[in-house]
């Protein structure tokens, strides 16, 4: 399995920074609570300093969504949605230890982080523009068709594992109790994004190693010159 961005994504978004972690052998029996609490405390400090929408990380995604014809106040990137929920509820819902860790880290950095069950992805996975014949399964089970030209995560079977780029993942490849092998993706567009994405994923790799003894996360930083991550499985 390979993960990559299509050449036109790199060409259209020259400030894009991206990286992936490939992790084998996770379970739902870990307890990364200390790391989750630490990240949530950091995210609360961001919110206390001013509105989330003013953060450069989120402003960059808002500009990008607007340029793609996606209304940024209707369809927010995942990290902005997490921060808004944290600001409203004071915490984030607990779903699965790995998802909880990724969500908290995403909120703390204000950078989107996606966690996908690799066994649910058919073949290679590419961030690309939709043809319009792909299928996207919502969390509720409804099947949608991405709009032609919309940026999606597409596999070789025509499944869209995310719509509107970093807005929302699909229900097809969400992390479940039985999930064992995971792909974690982080992307950003703001000034300094390359260093921030690498720092975020490096910290997450350390957290994963502590919470799931025996796992060895494999980090790949993607660039236009090295746009493909070769993954096991």
CORHU-V678426 format. One record per residue. N is the residue number from 1. PHI is phi in radians with two decimals (none if undefined). BURIAL is I if it has 9 or more other C-alpha atoms within 8 Angstrom, else O. Layout:
N/PHI/BURIAL + N/PHI/BURIAL
This chain:
1/none/I + 2/-2.18/I + 3/-2.09/I + 4/-2.77/I + 5/-1.80/I + 6/-1.10/I + 7/-0.94/O + 8/-1.20/O + 9/-1.19/I + 10/-1.10/I + 11/-1.17/O + 12/-1.38/O + 13/-2.31/O + 14/-1.14/O + 15/-1.57/O + 16/-1.06/I + 17/-2.15/I + 18/-2.59/I + 19/-2.73/I + 20/-2.37/I + 21/-2.05/I + 22/-1.87/I + 23/-2.31/I + 24/-1.92/I + 25/1.52/O + 26/-1.40/I + 27/-2.61/I + 28/-1.70/I + 29/-1.86/O + 30/-1.46/O + 31/-2.43/O + 32/-1.48/I + 33/-1.06/O + 34/-1.07/O + 35/-1.17/I + 36/-1.06/I + 37/-1.10/I + 38/-1.10/O + 39/-1.15/I + 40/-1.14/I + 41/-1.10/I + 42/-1.14/I + 43/-1.13/I + 44/-1.11/I + 45/-1.15/O + 46/-1.05/I + 47/-1.16/I + 48/-1.20/O + 49/-1.41/O + 50/2.69/O + 51/-1.10/O + 52/-1.03/I + 53/-1.10/O + 54/-1.51/O + 55/-1.17/I + 56/-1.06/O + 57/-1.07/I + 58/-1.45/I + 59/-1.04/I + 60/-1.11/I + 61/-1.20/I + 62/-1.07/I + 63/-1.10/I + 64/-1.18/O + 65/-1.04/I + 66/-1.06/I + 67/-1.14/O + 68/-1.50/O + 69/1.47/O + 70/-1.81/I + 71/-1.17/O + 72/-1.24/I + 73/-1.61/O + 74/-1.78/O + 75/-2.07/I + 76/-1.65/I + 77/-1.12/I + 78/-1.04/I + 79/-1.20/I + 80/-1.18/I + 81/-1.07/I + 82/-1.12/I + 83/-1.13/I + 84/-1.11/I + 85/-1.18/I + 86/-1.10/I + 87/-1.14/I + 88/-1.40/O + 89/-1.75/O + 90/1.44/O + 91/-2.81/O + 92/-2.06/I + 93/-1.14/O + 94/-1.59/O + 95/-2.07/O + 96/-2.80/I + 97/-0.90/I + 98/-1.24/O + 99/-1.12/I + 100/-1.04/I + 101/-1.13/I + 102/-1.15/I + 103/-1.12/I + 104/-1.14/I + 105/-1.13/I + 106/-1.10/I + 107/-1.12/I + 108/-1.15/I + 109/-1.65/I + 110/1.02/I + 111/-2.23/I + 112/-1.06/I + 113/-2.34/I + 114/-1.93/I + 115/-2.11/I + 116/-2.14/I + 117/-1.30/I + 118/-1.13/I + 119/-1.20/O + 120/-1.64/O + 121/-1.67/I + 122/-1.69/I + 123/1.34/I + 124/-1.29/I + 125/-2.13/I + 126/-2.30/I + 127/-1.48/I + 128/-2.70/I + 129/-1.51/I + 130/-1.17/I + 131/-1.43/I + 132/1.90/I + 133/-1.84/O + 134/-1.32/I + 135/-1.99/I + 136/-2.17/I + 137/-1.74/I + 138/-1.26/I + 139/-1.06/O + 140/-1.48/O + 141/1.73/O + 142/-1.21/O + 143/-1.78/O + 144/-2.09/O + 145/-2.00/I + 146/-1.04/I + 147/-1.27/O + 148/-0.94/O + 149/1.62/O + 150/-1.17/I + 151/-1.41/I + 152/-2.36/I + 153/-1.71/I + 154/-2.02/I + 155/-1.78/I + 156/-1.31/I + 157/-1.61/O + 158/1.43/I + 159/-1.54/I + 160/-1.65/I + 161/-1.62/I + 162/-2.75/I + 163/-2.01/I + 164/0.87/I + 165/1.05/I + 166/-1.84/I + 167/-1.31/I + 168/-2.71/I + 169/-1.35/I + 170/-1.63/I + 171/-1.36/I + 172/-1.16/I + 173/-1.99/I + 174/-1.12/I + 175/-1.29/I + 176/-2.06/O + 177/-0.97/O + 178/-1.51/O + 179/-1.10/I + 180/-2.15/I + 181/-2.03/I + 182/-2.24/I + 183/-1.98/I + 184/-1.94/I + 185/-2.11/I + 186/-2.29/I + 187/-2.44/I + 188/-2.63/I + 189/-2.33/I + 190/-1.40/I + 191/-1.01/O + 192/1.45/O + 193/-1.10/I + 194/-1.05/I + 195/-1.17/O + 196/-1.20/I + 197/-1.14/I + 198/-1.12/I + 199/-1.13/O + 200/-1.07/I + 201/-1.25/I + 202/-1.13/I + 203/-1.14/O + 204/-1.10/I + 205/-1.04/I + 206/-1.14/O + 207/-1.10/I + 208/-1.12/I + 209/-1.10/I + 210/-1.26/O + 211/-1.41/I + 212/-2.13/I + 213/-0.94/O + 214/1.78/O + 215/-1.42/I + 216/-2.26/O + 217/-1.08/I + 218/-1.95/O + 219/-1.72/I + 220/-2.27/O + 221/-1.64/O + 222/-1.74/I + 223/-2.47/O + 224/-1.02/O + 225/-1.42/O + 226/-2.29/O + 227/-1.56/I + 228/-2.10/I + 229/-1.84/I + 230/-1.56/O + 231/-2.02/O + 232/-1.26/O + 233/1.52/O
